């Protein structure tokens, strides 16, 4: 129920509300929190998208960073126009992910997980050691055009929201069903003459292009990026959003991102260690509610509908 038209309508209404909030809210801090929520939701949705084929892609963090650094380099070094830079972000992320996926997706399970972790760390070290792009200090002065400045948070939320809807839609197509079939039994998919490796690579490309676009928008929204912004811990956070919201539902990453982004601000305000907090969230979600909050809500709604139907007989 939540994955169908009702879920889509709910997402659109929430997105329109968020856009309106960024346009009319008086507090820059709360506007920034809304942007963080959408950024985190896109990170989580990208990670979950690759989970459709049964793989946990820690390199989600790397492709987020590739999108951000593409925009950073294009803007601060080459002075590219905003539109060209923001289009380049998902294209570069997709191109790198195609090579990454073709090499690594012939492995499975823990091997792919370890390779994606190593890739993320290698990419981060490349940023750190490259003085031409600021080294550990990163890149500063990544500003959107001045004409867009008053409305830029709303633009970011709009584009990220549209990207989330695109992932939502792809999952519902025949292509999305093929991705899920690979997770269930890739030998059956292969037996009907389909190239499973190519389909897996395509899944990673789509997810990486989406999160690369998010990374590019993140660079403009923050104006500063550093290698430390794109460690494997970013993927751990995305996994926490997915687990708390519910891996089995397209709305799960969004619900998880909303709750944990707000909770994370509260935890940081108390001076607590965020990594411990998010680690505990992942463990608790796996042990206590493996279906996530959206899964629990769907089950409760299903029970209520069945009881209502029985009551009318």
Backbone as CSV, one residue per row, in Angstrom:
resi,resn,N_x,N_y,N_z,CA_x,CA_y,CA_z,C_x,C_y,C_z
1,UNK,0.841,-1.210,0.000,0.000,0.000,0.000,0.867,1.248,0.000
2,UNK,1.852,1.276,0.884,2.702,2.452,0.991,3.632,2.598,-0.192
3,UNK,3.828,1.511,-0.948,4.730,1.588,-2.081,4.011,1.975,-3.366
4,UNK,2.689,2.096,-3.328,1.926,2.382,-4.520,1.615,3.850,-4.681
5,UNK,0.410,4.111,-5.199,0.024,5.490,-5.492,-0.062,6.344,-4.234
6,UNK,-0.486,5.728,-3.120,-0.580,6.491,-1.872,0.795,6.956,-1.418
7,UNK,1.782,6.074,-1.529,3.143,6.450,-1.147,3.696,7.542,-2.038
8,UNK,3.424,7.433,-3.343,3.885,8.457,-4.282,3.242,9.802,-3.974
9,UNK,1.931,9.787,-3.726,1.228,11.029,-3.398,1.762,11.645,-2.113
10,UNK,2.051,10.791,-1.133,2.603,11.279,0.131,3.958,11.937,-0.080
11,UNK,4.797,11.312,-0.906,6.120,11.881,-1.202,5.998,13.241,-1.885
12,UNK,5.094,13.337,-2.850,4.930,14.591,-3.588,4.434,15.698,-2.666
13,UNK,3.456,15.389,-1.826,2.934,16.385,-0.889,4.010,16.839,0.093
14,UNK,4.780,15.881,0.610,5.855,16.233,1.539,6.911,17.082,0.845
15,UNK,7.221,16.731,-0.411,8.198,17.510,-1.160,7.737,18.935,-1.416
16,UNK,6.468,19.094,-1.790,5.924,20.438,-2.011,5.935,21.252,-0.725
17,UNK,5.625,20.589,0.386,5.685,21.276,1.678,7.092,21.718,2.021
18,UNK,8.070,20.855,1.724,9.468,21.199,2.006,9.934,22.365,1.139
19,UNK,9.532,22.362,-0.129,9.900,23.469,-1.020,9.313,24.779,-0.503
20,UNK,8.041,24.745,-0.127,7.397,25.952,0.410,8.099,26.425,1.677
21,UNK,8.493,25.484,2.518,9.176,25.845,3.762,10.496,26.557,3.476
22,UNK,11.273,26.036,2.519,12.561,26.671,2.214,12.383,28.062,1.617
23,UNK,11.244,28.299,0.986,11.001,29.613,0.381,10.546,30.656,1.396
24,UNK,9.817,30.221,2.422,9.166,31.191,3.309,9.641,31.150,4.754
25,UNK,10.443,30.171,5.134,10.898,30.080,6.528,11.833,31.232,6.867
26,UNK,11.755,31.714,8.094,12.594,32.826,8.542,13.960,32.364,9.041
27,UNK,14.080,31.099,9.418,15.313,30.595,10.027,16.209,29.909,8.995
28,UNK,17.381,30.472,8.688,18.313,29.802,7.772,18.740,28.427,8.279
29,UNK,18.815,28.277,9.606,19.228,26.986,10.164,18.226,25.895,9.806
30,UNK,16.943,26.159,9.997,15.938,25.137,9.708,15.836,24.854,8.210
31,UNK,16.070,25.874,7.401,16.131,25.654,5.952,17.283,24.711,5.623
32,UNK,18.432,24.926,6.280,19.590,24.065,6.056,19.301,22.628,6.493
33,UNK,18.573,22.469,7.586,18.209,21.124,8.052,17.356,20.403,7.004
34,UNK,16.433,21.121,6.376,15.607,20.523,5.324,16.479,20.065,4.156
35,UNK,17.455,20.883,3.775,18.379,20.499,2.704,19.165,19.258,3.111
36,UNK,19.630,19.206,4.361,20.347,18.019,4.850,19.469,16.782,4.782
37,UNK,18.194,16.934,5.140,17.274,15.795,5.107,17.170,15.233,3.690
38,UNK,17.010,16.103,2.710,16.890,15.632,1.330,18.200,15.038,0.824
39,UNK,19.325,15.633,1.228,20.626,15.071,0.851,20.782,13.671,1.423
40,UNK,20.459,13.514,2.696,20.583,12.212,3.346,19.598,11.197,2.772
41,UNK,18.401,11.661,2.438,17.416,10.761,1.834,17.901,10.245,0.489
42,UNK,18.541,11.118,-0.297,19.054,10.701,-1.599,20.219,9.730,-1.439
43,UNK,21.093,9.984,-0.467,22.172,9.036,-0.165,21.599,7.666,0.183
44,UNK,20.611,7.661,1.070,20.022,6.401,1.515,19.283,5.696,0.381
45,UNK,18.560,6.460,-0.431,17.820,5.864,-1.546,18.770,5.253,-2.567
46,UNK,19.916,5.900,-2.784,20.914,5.362,-3.705,21.487,4.055,-3.176
47,UNK,21.823,4.037,-1.893,22.348,2.810,-1.295,21.306,1.695,-1.364
48,UNK,20.054,2.028,-1.049,18.991,1.024,-1.095,18.754,0.527,-2.515
49,UNK,18.920,1.387,-3.508,18.678,0.993,-4.895,19.596,-0.159,-5.291
50,UNK,20.854,-0.104,-4.858,21.783,-1.196,-5.159,21.446,-2.435,-4.328
51,UNK,20.830,-2.239,-3.172,20.366,-3.388,-2.388,19.301,-4.187,-3.134
52,UNK,18.664,-3.583,-4.145,17.683,-4.317,-4.943,18.312,-5.526,-5.613
53,UNK,19.607,-5.438,-5.956,20.296,-6.580,-6.572,21.034,-7.410,-5.525
54,UNK,20.831,-7.070,-4.253,21.403,-7.865,-3.177,22.807,-7.489,-2.772
55,UNK,23.263,-6.283,-3.127,24.628,-5.861,-2.797,24.602,-4.593,-1.948
56,UNK,25.427,-4.581,-0.899,25.596,-3.391,-0.063,26.766,-2.591,-0.610
57,UNK,26.477,-1.418,-1.144,27.477,-0.618,-1.851,27.995,0.521,-0.978
58,UNK,29.083,0.257,-0.251,29.716,1.302,0.557,30.238,2.431,-0.328
59,UNK,30.523,2.128,-1.598,31.035,3.144,-2.522,30.006,4.218,-2.845
60,UNK,28.798,4.102,-2.333,27.827,5.197,-2.427,28.457,6.499,-1.959
61,UNK,29.240,6.421,-0.874,29.920,7.614,-0.353,30.924,8.158,-1.356
62,UNK,31.631,7.255,-2.048,32.627,7.686,-3.032,31.966,8.415,-4.195
63,UNK,30.852,7.897,-4.683,30.195,8.529,-5.829,29.515,9.841,-5.440
64,UNK,29.079,9.932,-4.208,28.603,11.213,-3.677,29.738,12.234,-3.719
65,UNK,30.922,11.811,-3.296,32.092,12.688,-3.322,32.548,13.024,-4.725
66,UNK,32.462,12.061,-5.637,32.857,12.319,-7.026,31.969,13.401,-7.634
67,UNK,30.674,13.327,-7.358,29.778,14.379,-7.835,30.116,15.726,-7.243
68,UNK,30.415,15.738,-5.936,30.753,16.995,-5.260,32.054,17.577,-5.795
69,UNK,33.075,16.740,-5.945,34.363,17.243,-6.433,34.303,17.625,-7.905
70,UNK,33.457,16.966,-8.678,33.277,17.380,-10.075,32.770,18.813,-10.140
71,UNK,31.759,19.119,-9.340,31.235,20.486,-9.289,32.269,21.439,-8.708
72,UNK,32.957,21.018,-7.646,33.963,21.877,-7.025,35.076,22.252,-7.981
73,UNK,35.603,21.258,-8.690,36.685,21.508,-9.654,36.175,22.343,-10.823
74,UNK,34.998,21.981,-11.343,34.441,22.708,-12.487,34.188,24.174,-12.157
75,UNK,33.782,24.444,-10.919,33.414,25.808,-10.526,34.615,26.642,-10.115
76,UNK,35.477,26.091,-9.259,36.568,26.891,-8.686,37.814,26.930,-9.552
77,UNK,38.051,25.896,-10.344,39.272,25.844,-11.156,38.992,26.221,-12.606
78,UNK,37.915,25.674,-13.170,37.646,25.896,-14.592,36.555,26.934,-14.855
79,UNK,35.890,27.390,-13.804,34.880,28.435,-13.929,33.772,28.058,-14.915
80,UNK,33.333,26.813,-14.844,32.241,26.373,-15.708,30.921,26.982,-15.243
81,UNK,29.984,27.185,-16.160,28.649,27.658,-15.769,27.957,26.643,-14.857
82,UNK,27.040,27.135,-14.066,26.332,26.289,-13.100,25.693,25.076,-13.768
83,UNK,24.952,25.292,-14.851,24.216,24.203,-15.485,25.161,23.127,-16.009
84,UNK,26.276,23.542,-16.600,27.244,22.572,-17.129,27.863,21.765,-15.994
85,UNK,28.225,22.452,-14.918,28.854,21.775,-13.780,27.900,20.786,-13.128
86,UNK,26.648,21.182,-12.960,25.702,20.314,-12.254,25.308,19.121,-13.121
87,UNK,25.328,19.269,-14.432,25.070,18.128,-15.318,26.276,17.187,-15.342
88,UNK,27.474,17.770,-15.243,28.689,16.950,-15.262,28.775,16.027,-14.051
89,UNK,28.239,16.458,-12.914,28.363,15.672,-11.672,27.805,14.260,-11.819
90,UNK,26.544,14.072,-12.220,26.045,12.703,-12.371,26.693,11.949,-13.521
91,UNK,27.093,12.668,-14.577,27.719,11.995,-15.711,29.071,11.405,-15.331
92,UNK,29.876,12.173,-14.604,31.188,11.670,-14.172,31.010,10.518,-13.188
93,UNK,30.091,10.684,-12.238,29.836,9.610,-11.269,29.371,8.342,-11.980
94,UNK,28.508,8.493,-12.976,28.012,7.333,-13.718,29.133,6.657,-14.499
95,UNK,30.002,7.459,-15.128,31.101,6.894,-15.911,32.062,6.101,-15.028
96,UNK,32.421,6.676,-13.883,33.329,5.977,-12.964,32.659,4.725,-12.412
97,UNK,31.371,4.824,-12.099,30.665,3.669,-11.536,30.526,2.541,-12.552
98,UNK,30.451,2.876,-13.838,30.370,1.837,-14.865,31.629,0.980,-14.852
99,UNK,32.781,1.638,-14.784,34.049,0.902,-14.717,34.162,0.139,-13.404
100,UNK,33.822,0.812,-12.309,33.860,0.177,-10.988,32.957,-1.056,-10.955
101,UNK,31.741,-0.908,-11.448,30.788,-2.009,-11.410,31.199,-3.173,-12.290
102,UNK,31.697,-2.866,-13.478,32.082,-3.935,-14.399,33.225,-4.775,-13.824
103,UNK,34.116,-4.138,-13.080,35.245,-4.861,-12.488,34.822,-5.637,-11.245
104,UNK,33.982,-5.017,-10.418,33.726,-5.570,-9.082,32.486,-6.446,-8.976
105,UNK,31.508,-6.259,-9.844,30.233,-6.958,-9.666,30.256,-8.404,-10.138
106,UNK,31.427,-8.869,-10.563,31.583,-10.298,-10.820,31.835,-11.039,-9.509
107,UNK,32.090,-10.256,-8.450,32.181,-10.817,-7.103,30.839,-10.630,-6.404
108,UNK,30.685,-11.251,-5.244,29.411,-11.174,-4.534,29.637,-10.964,-3.050
109,UNK,28.542,-10.529,-2.388,28.490,-10.512,-0.930,29.631,-9.771,-0.277
110,UNK,30.355,-10.441,0.638,31.400,-9.756,1.401,32.543,-9.250,0.535
111,UNK,32.802,-9.918,-0.591,33.895,-9.484,-1.455,33.570,-8.133,-2.093
112,UNK,32.357,-8.004,-2.613,31.950,-6.717,-3.179,31.932,-5.638,-2.106
113,UNK,31.452,-5.987,-0.921,31.409,-5.034,0.191,32.802,-4.522,0.524
114,UNK,33.770,-5.432,0.618,35.146,-5.042,0.951,35.767,-4.204,-0.160
115,UNK,35.507,-4.579,-1.407,36.065,-3.808,-2.524,35.470,-2.407,-2.553
116,UNK,34.171,-2.301,-2.318,33.537,-0.977,-2.326,34.053,-0.112,-1.181
117,UNK,34.328,-0.738,-0.040,34.930,-0.010,1.082,36.323,0.491,0.699
118,UNK,37.137,-0.400,0.117,38.498,-0.018,-0.275,38.473,1.086,-1.330
119,UNK,37.561,0.991,-2.280,37.445,2.010,-3.323,37.127,3.371,-2.720
120,UNK,36.227,3.387,-1.759,35.858,4.643,-1.095,37.061,5.274,-0.414
121,UNK,37.859,4.469,0.257,39.043,4.988,0.942,40.108,5.449,-0.044
122,UNK,40.271,4.734,-1.148,41.246,5.143,-2.167,40.856,6.491,-2.764
123,UNK,39.575,6.651,-3.084,39.108,7.926,-3.645,39.336,9.061,-2.654
124,UNK,39.053,8.811,-1.385,39.271,9.842,-0.361,40.753,10.204,-0.261
125,UNK,41.630,9.216,-0.340,43.073,9.483,-0.271,43.550,10.272,-1.486
126,UNK,42.958,10.005,-2.641,43.307,10.782,-3.841,42.992,12.256,-3.618
127,UNK,41.829,12.544,-3.045,41.488,13.933,-2.734,42.489,14.523,-1.738
128,UNK,42.815,13.758,-0.712,43.683,14.256,0.366,45.086,14.568,-0.127
129,UNK,45.587,13.758,-1.060,46.975,13.894,-1.508,47.126,14.809,-2.723
130,UNK,46.017,15.261,-3.284,46.082,16.086,-4.498,46.062,17.562,-4.126
131,UNK,47.235,18.174,-4.135,47.326,19.591,-3.772,46.585,20.490,-4.761
132,UNK,46.454,20.024,-6.000,45.780,20.839,-7.018,44.309,21.074,-6.680
133,UNK,43.742,20.177,-5.886,42.336,20.343,-5.490,42.220,20.560,-3.981
134,UNK,43.267,21.122,-3.399,43.198,21.560,-2.009,43.663,20.579,-0.966
135,UNK,43.977,19.340,-1.355,44.433,18.358,-0.373,43.421,18.176,0.746
136,UNK,43.932,18.067,1.965,43.046,17.875,3.121,42.150,19.078,3.388
137,UNK,42.567,20.249,2.902,41.770,21.463,3.118,40.555,21.527,2.205
138,UNK,40.581,20.757,1.123,39.442,20.709,0.215,39.328,21.924,-0.682
139,UNK,38.147,22.150,-1.175,37.859,23.262,-2.081,36.867,24.214,-1.422
140,UNK,37.128,25.498,-1.560,36.238,26.512,-0.996,35.757,27.438,-2.108
141,UNK,34.708,28.179,-1.821,34.192,29.141,-2.794,33.379,28.511,-3.905
142,UNK,32.655,27.426,-3.588,31.807,26.763,-4.594,30.416,27.394,-4.506
143,UNK,30.268,28.504,-5.185,29.027,29.267,-5.050,28.135,29.098,-6.276
144,UNK,26.828,28.974,-6.067,25.901,28.991,-7.203,25.798,30.411,-7.752
145,UNK,25.203,30.596,-8.918,25.032,31.950,-9.454,24.265,32.838,-8.472
146,UNK,24.663,34.100,-8.397,24.022,35.021,-7.456,22.524,35.153,-7.716
147,UNK,22.130,35.038,-8.976,20.706,35.163,-9.308,19.875,34.052,-8.674
148,UNK,20.521,32.898,-8.412,19.805,31.768,-7.820,19.856,31.763,-6.299
149,UNK,20.696,32.602,-5.731,20.985,32.516,-4.296,19.739,32.558,-3.406
150,UNK,18.792,33.466,-3.628,17.628,33.512,-2.720,16.773,32.249,-2.765
151,UNK,16.784,31.572,-3.893,15.919,30.401,-4.074,16.707,29.092,-4.134
152,UNK,18.011,29.157,-3.855,18.815,27.957,-4.085,18.411,26.767,-3.210
153,UNK,18.137,26.958,-1.909,17.678,25.793,-1.123,16.437,25.134,-1.720
154,UNK,15.496,25.952,-2.202,14.291,25.393,-2.826,14.640,24.634,-4.100
155,UNK,15.608,25.154,-4.867,16.039,24.474,-6.088,16.685,23.133,-5.758
156,UNK,17.530,23.117,-4.726,18.189,21.876,-4.303,17.149,20.835,-3.897
157,UNK,16.193,21.255,-3.074,15.147,20.335,-2.611,14.317,19.826,-3.791
158,UNK,14.033,20.702,-4.749,13.244,20.306,-5.919,13.970,19.254,-6.749
159,UNK,15.253,19.499,-7.032,16.014,18.557,-7.860,16.215,17.232,-7.134
160,UNK,16.562,17.306,-5.855,16.755,16.067,-5.096,15.444,15.301,-4.962
161,UNK,14.352,16.029,-4.723,13.054,15.370,-4.641,12.678,14.699,-5.951
162,UNK,12.950,15.379,-7.062,12.688,14.786,-8.368,13.523,13.542,-8.615
163,UNK,14.770,13.564,-8.143,15.646,12.398,-8.291,15.144,11.224,-7.459
164,UNK,14.671,11.509,-6.253,14.082,10.458,-5.419,12.868,9.832,-6.107
165,UNK,12.032,10.673,-6.701,10.859,10.161,-7.415,11.268,9.321,-8.622
166,UNK,12.361,9.715,-9.289,12.848,8.944,-10.434,13.288,7.545,-10.001
167,UNK,14.010,7.458,-8.877,14.407,6.145,-8.359,13.174,5.329,-7.970
168,UNK,12.215,5.999,-7.350,10.940,5.373,-6.963,10.257,4.787,-8.198
169,UNK,10.226,5.556,-9.281,9.552,5.130,-10.507,10.288,3.973,-11.175
170,UNK,11.625,4.061,-11.259,12.408,2.999,-11.900,12.194,1.666,-11.192
171,UNK,12.123,1.716,-9.870,11.910,0.481,-9.110,10.599,-0.197,-9.487
172,UNK,9.608,0.595,-9.914,8.294,0.049,-10.251,8.202,-0.434,-11.698
173,UNK,9.218,-0.148,-12.509,9.201,-0.571,-13.907,9.668,-2.020,-14.028
174,UNK,9.623,-2.538,-15.249,10.119,-3.893,-15.496,11.606,-4.009,-15.174
175,UNK,12.343,-2.922,-15.397,13.767,-2.943,-15.070,13.963,-3.128,-13.568
176,UNK,13.187,-2.403,-12.775,13.276,-2.562,-11.327,12.917,-3.971,-10.891
177,UNK,11.938,-4.564,-11.551,11.559,-5.944,-11.216,12.688,-6.918,-11.560
178,UNK,13.403,-6.637,-12.632,14.556,-7.474,-12.975,15.636,-7.378,-11.903
179,UNK,15.873,-6.160,-11.406,16.862,-5.998,-10.336,16.481,-6.850,-9.121
180,UNK,15.207,-6.822,-8.753,14.749,-7.607,-7.604,14.845,-9.106,-7.885
181,UNK,14.598,-9.488,-9.129,14.707,-10.897,-9.498,16.144,-11.390,-9.359
182,UNK,17.097,-10.516,-9.666,18.507,-10.880,-9.506,18.811,-11.167,-8.045
183,UNK,18.261,-10.346,-7.153,18.477,-10.585,-5.727,17.876,-11.919,-5.299
184,UNK,16.701,-12.239,-5.822,16.023,-13.470,-5.421,16.715,-14.712,-5.968
185,UNK,17.058,-14.680,-7.255,17.736,-15.830,-7.870,18.295,-15.409,-9.220
186,UNK,19.551,-15.036,-9.235,20.130,-14.529,-10.480,20.296,-15.629,-11.524
187,UNK,20.352,-16.885,-11.104,20.472,-17.982,-12.073,19.228,-18.075,-12.948
188,UNK,18.057,-17.818,-12.371,16.818,-17.834,-13.158,16.835,-16.708,-14.184
189,UNK,17.299,-15.524,-13.774,17.394,-14.390,-14.704,18.359,-14.723,-15.833
190,UNK,19.457,-15.347,-15.490,20.451,-15.724,-16.494,19.906,-16.797,-17.436
191,UNK,19.047,-17.657,-16.921,18.537,-18.773,-17.724,17.618,-18.324,-18.857
192,UNK,17.067,-17.114,-18.755,16.195,-16.611,-19.833,16.976,-15.758,-20.834
193,UNK,18.300,-15.811,-20.732,19.145,-15.162,-21.726,19.559,-13.739,-21.422
194,UNK,19.314,-13.267,-20.201,19.694,-11.904,-19.839,21.094,-11.875,-19.243
195,UNK,21.811,-10.796,-19.509,23.170,-10.620,-18.989,23.081,-10.045,-17.581
196,UNK,23.248,-10.888,-16.583,23.084,-10.479,-15.193,24.128,-9.447,-14.793
197,UNK,25.363,-9.651,-15.217,26.424,-8.698,-14.861,26.105,-7.312,-15.405
198,UNK,25.646,-7.244,-16.651,25.304,-5.949,-17.246,24.163,-5.289,-16.482
199,UNK,23.167,-6.075,-16.082,22.044,-5.520,-15.321,22.503,-4.994,-13.966
200,UNK,23.409,-5.714,-13.310,23.949,-5.245,-12.033,24.704,-3.934,-12.211
201,UNK,25.511,-3.869,-13.269,26.268,-2.643,-13.542,25.312,-1.488,-13.803
202,UNK,24.255,-1.742,-14.551,23.269,-0.694,-14.838,22.632,-0.188,-13.552
203,UNK,22.335,-1.092,-12.630,21.758,-0.697,-11.340,22.705,0.235,-10.589
204,UNK,23.992,-0.119,-10.571,24.984,0.716,-9.887,25.137,2.060,-10.588
205,UNK,25.096,2.064,-11.917,25.212,3.317,-12.671,24.058,4.261,-12.326
206,UNK,22.839,3.740,-12.313,21.671,4.578,-12.004,21.786,5.165,-10.604
207,UNK,22.113,4.306,-9.636,22.238,4.769,-8.251,23.364,5.786,-8.105
208,UNK,24.477,5.553,-8.794,25.633,6.447,-8.677,25.381,7.787,-9.350
209,UNK,24.681,7.774,-10.484,24.329,9.037,-11.134,23.432,9.871,-10.226
210,UNK,22.474,9.200,-9.567,21.565,9.918,-8.660,22.321,10.538,-7.498
211,UNK,23.180,9.747,-6.857,23.902,10.269,-5.694,25.005,11.233,-6.124
212,UNK,25.531,11.080,-7.342,26.501,12.044,-7.862,25.873,13.411,-8.067
213,UNK,24.633,13.427,-8.567,23.894,14.686,-8.679,23.686,15.296,-7.300
214,UNK,23.339,14.449,-6.326,23.196,14.934,-4.953,24.485,15.514,-4.415
215,UNK,25.605,14.883,-4.737,26.900,15.399,-4.301,27.212,16.754,-4.903
216,UNK,26.878,16.927,-6.187,27.097,18.220,-6.823,26.274,19.322,-6.183
217,UNK,25.019,19.027,-5.890,24.163,20.007,-5.212,24.655,20.280,-3.795
218,UNK,25.145,19.240,-3.133,25.709,19.398,-1.787,26.893,20.362,-1.807
219,UNK,27.740,20.252,-2.828,28.897,21.143,-2.929,28.455,22.594,-3.057
220,UNK,27.469,22.845,-3.899,26.962,24.212,-4.052,26.273,24.698,-2.780
221,UNK,25.518,23.817,-2.133,24.770,24.221,-0.939,25.693,24.549,0.226
222,UNK,26.831,23.840,0.318,27.764,24.048,1.437,28.866,25.046,1.125
223,UNK,29.166,25.240,-0.159,30.224,26.146,-0.634,31.630,25.642,-0.332
224,UNK,31.755,24.632,0.528,33.056,24.067,0.907,32.928,22.549,0.938
225,UNK,33.932,21.851,0.389,33.988,20.394,0.515,35.400,19.981,0.894
226,UNK,35.515,18.929,1.681,36.813,18.379,2.077,36.763,16.862,1.923
227,UNK,37.923,16.204,1.845,37.926,14.733,1.749,37.202,14.061,2.903
228,UNK,37.247,14.674,4.077,36.593,14.093,5.242,35.084,14.040,5.146
229,UNK,34.522,14.758,4.169,33.065,14.728,3.983,32.588,13.447,3.305
230,UNK,33.530,12.647,2.776,33.143,11.531,1.910,33.810,10.219,2.315
231,UNK,33.922,9.994,3.612,34.471,8.741,4.116,33.405,7.646,4.070
232,UNK,33.832,6.419,4.369,32.884,5.299,4.380,31.780,5.509,5.411
233,UNK,32.032,6.389,6.413,31.027,6.633,7.442,29.766,7.254,6.847
234,UNK,29.913,7.962,5.729,28.738,8.511,5.037,27.810,7.375,4.604
235,UNK,28.401,6.290,4.102,27.595,5.133,3.705,26.987,4.435,4.918
236,UNK,27.717,4.436,6.042,27.173,3.858,7.274,25.931,4.638,7.710
237,UNK,26.009,5.965,7.619,24.841,6.794,7.941,23.678,6.470,7.008
238,UNK,23.980,6.343,5.712,22.927,6.014,4.748,22.285,4.672,5.085
239,UNK,23.115,3.710,5.498,22.586,2.402,5.885,21.682,2.520,7.112
240,UNK,22.066,3.386,8.043,21.227,3.609,9.228,19.867,4.164,8.823
241,UNK,19.849,5.113,7.880,18.579,5.670,7.413,17.709,4.580,6.788
242,UNK,18.346,3.715,5.990,17.605,2.641,5.326,17.031,1.665,6.345
243,UNK,17.849,1.270,7.312,17.421,0.255,8.280,16.312,0.769,9.196
244,UNK,16.427,2.011,9.646,15.403,2.529,10.558,14.097,2.778,9.808
245,UNK,14.186,3.202,8.547,12.972,3.447,7.769,12.366,2.173,7.222
246,UNK,13.223,1.268,6.753,12.746,0.007,6.197,13.316,-0.249,4.822
247,UNK,14.135,-1.292,4.716,14.795,-1.620,3.456,13.817,-2.090,2.392
248,UNK,12.733,-2.711,2.810,11.805,-3.296,1.852,10.819,-2.325,1.234
249,UNK,10.922,-1.057,1.571,9.951,-0.068,1.093,10.686,1.150,0.525
250,UNK,10.208,1.647,-0.600,10.846,2.808,-1.222,10.796,4.039,-0.327
251,UNK,9.788,4.113,0.535,9.682,5.245,1.461,10.646,5.128,2.641
252,UNK,11.178,3.932,2.862,12.032,3.704,4.024,13.192,4.677,4.164
253,UNK,14.005,4.865,3.109,15.130,5.798,3.228,14.700,7.225,3.559
254,UNK,13.547,7.638,3.043,13.072,9.002,3.296,12.658,9.156,4.750
255,UNK,11.879,8.193,5.239,11.444,8.237,6.641,12.651,8.183,7.570
256,UNK,13.581,7.278,7.281,14.784,7.171,8.109,15.613,8.436,8.096
257,UNK,15.744,9.056,6.914,16.537,10.284,6.813,15.904,11.423,7.599
258,UNK,14.595,11.541,7.528,13.911,12.602,8.280,14.146,12.429,9.777
259,UNK,13.877,11.235,10.276,13.969,10.994,11.717,15.400,11.115,12.235
260,UNK,16.339,10.491,11.531,17.703,10.451,12.053,18.470,11.745,11.807
261,UNK,18.123,12.486,10.765,18.764,13.793,10.581,18.373,14.731,11.711
262,UNK,17.092,14.750,12.037,16.623,15.583,13.152,17.217,15.089,14.466
263,UNK,17.194,13.765,14.681,17.762,13.201,15.906,19.260,13.452,15.984
264,UNK,19.942,13.396,14.830,21.378,13.647,14.803,21.730,15.060,15.230
265,UNK,20.901,16.023,14.839,21.124,17.400,15.281,20.968,17.516,16.792
266,UNK,19.999,16.795,17.333,19.779,16.798,18.780,20.954,16.144,19.501
267,UNK,21.427,15.020,18.973,22.562,14.314,19.583,23.811,15.184,19.553
268,UNK,24.069,15.830,18.407,25.238,16.705,18.299,25.138,17.870,19.272
269,UNK,23.924,18.389,19.455,23.729,19.490,20.396,24.011,19.103,21.827
270,UNK,23.835,17.810,22.142,24.126,17.325,23.492,25.598,16.976,23.682
271,UNK,26.367,17.060,22.592,27.791,16.744,22.684,28.089,15.259,22.665
272,UNK,27.115,14.436,22.242,27.313,12.992,22.190,28.036,12.597,20.903
273,UNK,28.611,11.397,20.890,29.301,10.882,19.721,28.279,10.359,18.711
274,UNK,28.224,11.002,17.543,27.231,10.612,16.551,27.479,9.214,16.005
275,UNK,28.770,8.826,15.855,29.043,7.505,15.295,28.529,6.392,16.202
276,UNK,28.639,6.589,17.525,28.098,5.607,18.471,26.572,5.566,18.366
277,UNK,25.972,6.735,18.253,24.513,6.829,18.146,24.009,6.086,16.918
278,UNK,24.628,6.335,15.758,24.160,5.702,14.532,24.463,4.206,14.518
279,UNK,25.596,3.813,15.092,25.895,2.387,15.203,24.851,1.661,16.029
280,UNK,24.459,2.281,17.143,23.421,1.689,17.993,22.086,1.613,17.257
281,UNK,21.795,2.625,16.441,20.552,2.635,15.665,20.515,1.456,14.695
282,UNK,21.626,1.217,13.987,21.669,0.114,13.022,21.460,-1.222,13.723
283,UNK,22.194,-1.438,14.828,22.077,-2.699,15.568,20.655,-2.880,16.099
284,UNK,20.113,-1.806,16.689,18.761,-1.883,17.232,17.722,-2.164,16.168
285,UNK,17.873,-1.514,15.004,16.899,-1.717,13.924,16.941,-3.147,13.400
286,UNK,18.157,-3.688,13.248,18.293,-5.058,12.744,17.694,-6.065,13.724
287,UNK,17.943,-5.859,15.017,17.502,-6.821,16.026,16.022,-6.679,16.374
288,UNK,15.554,-5.432,16.492,14.224,-5.201,17.049,13.140,-4.967,16.002
289,UNK,13.513,-4.374,14.870,12.490,-4.125,13.839,13.121,-4.248,12.456
290,UNK,13.400,-5.491,12.039,14.076,-5.715,10.753,13.321,-5.170,9.552
291,UNK,12.019,-4.976,9.679,11.238,-4.421,8.567,11.239,-2.896,8.552
292,UNK,11.791,-2.270,9.583,11.821,-0.818,9.651,10.466,-0.221,10.004
293,UNK,10.463,1.087,10.195,9.232,1.767,10.604,8.149,1.712,9.533
294,UNK,8.547,1.860,8.277,7.550,1.807,7.200,6.963,0.403,7.091
295,UNK,7.809,-0.606,7.267,7.320,-1.981,7.247,6.328,-2.250,8.361
296,UNK,6.634,-1.746,9.554,5.713,-1.903,10.685,4.391,-1.193,10.398
297,UNK,4.476,0.035,9.862,3.259,0.792,9.541,2.418,0.064,8.501
298,UNK,3.080,-0.533,7.503,2.350,-1.265,6.465,1.639,-2.481,7.050
299,UNK,2.312,-3.178,7.965,1.690,-4.346,8.595,0.489,-3.940,9.445
300,UNK,0.656,-2.871,10.217,-0.453,-2.395,11.054,-1.637,-1.987,10.181
301,UNK,-1.342,-1.263,9.087,-2.414,-0.845,8.179,-3.105,-2.052,7.558
302,UNK,-2.315,-3.071,7.194,-2.886,-4.278,6.611,-3.799,-5.006,7.579
303,UNK,-3.366,-5.102,8.841,-4.196,-5.746,9.866,-5.495,-4.973,10.065
304,UNK,-5.387,-3.635,10.102,-6.581,-2.804,10.297,-7.568,-2.976,9.150
305,UNK,-7.051,-3.050,7.923,-7.924,-3.224,6.758,-8.627,-4.574,6.810
306,UNK,-7.855,-5.623,7.179,-8.461,-6.958,7.255,-9.550,-7.021,8.322
307,UNK,-9.271,-6.411,9.490,-10.267,-6.409,10.564,-11.506,-5.616,10.166
308,UNK,-11.264,-4.495,9.451,-12.396,-3.699,8.985,-13.263,-4.475,8.011
309,UNK,-12.590,-5.261,7.138,-13.328,-6.074,6.181,-14.137,-7.158,6.859
310,UNK,-13.548,-7.772,7.897,-14.268,-8.812,8.631,-15.467,-8.232,9.374
311,UNK,-15.306,-6.973,9.849,-16.382,-6.354,10.617,-17.597,-6.013,9.780
312,UNK,-17.412,-5.879,8.470,-18.533,-5.512,7.599,-19.281,-6.724,7.062
313,UNK,-18.755,-7.919,7.365,-19.419,-9.120,6.855,-20.655,-9.454,7.687
